[in-house]
Amino acid sequence: MNMTDPRDTIANSPMSILQIVAVALTLSLCALDGFDVLSISFASPGIAREWGINQAELGIVLSMELIGMAIGSLLLGGVADKIGRRKTILACLVLMTAGMFMATQVYGLIDLSIWRVLTGLGIGGMLAAITATAAEFSSSKRRDFAVSIMSIGYPIGAVVGGMIVAVLLQGNAENWRYVFYFGAAITAIFIPLV
């Protein structure tokens, strides 16, 4: 007599619409991260021109977000296990929105660096939380595929974001603040979606 374990049937069943939507949302959030990380690179020519700073000074600002991401991944990844993924993702979106918006209000390297670290904290925490979310919401048969699909959001966000920024700036790098206004608006839209 061949008995099938019911858990095998559930694990091998197709993913439900809600599971697919959850994974699609993590892909979109990863794309958002891809744009947010590169936003400073998109804006940097305008910043350098407006403030009259050299490449070395600008390089420091460019690295601030990466420092924030490293700290955010380490600290907020563990927080998600304690308070829940959704709450952590929402908190990260708030950090990212605030950091992106406040980057439009600065007139110096120190202020910009502080807000880019804050944005990086949100991005790092988000990356840790959405990877786990994609894995948890997918069926065990599709788990590896779901996490892989979620991961392609990062370069998609960078490429699509770059094309949008090209339109926003329209050859006028002095409009660099538009990059951060756009990033803040898109990030804020994800708060009710999550």
ABEGO torsion letter per residue (X at the ends): XBBBBAAAAAAABBBBAAAAAAAAAAAAAAAAAAAAAAAAAAAAAAAAAAAGBBAAAAAAAAAAAAAAAAAAAAAAAAAAAAAEAAAAAAAAAAAAAAAAAAAAABABAAAAAAAAAAAAAAAAAAAAAAAAAAAAABBAAAAAAAAAAAAAAAAAAAAAAAAAAAAAAGGBAAAAAAAAAAAAAAAAAAAAAX
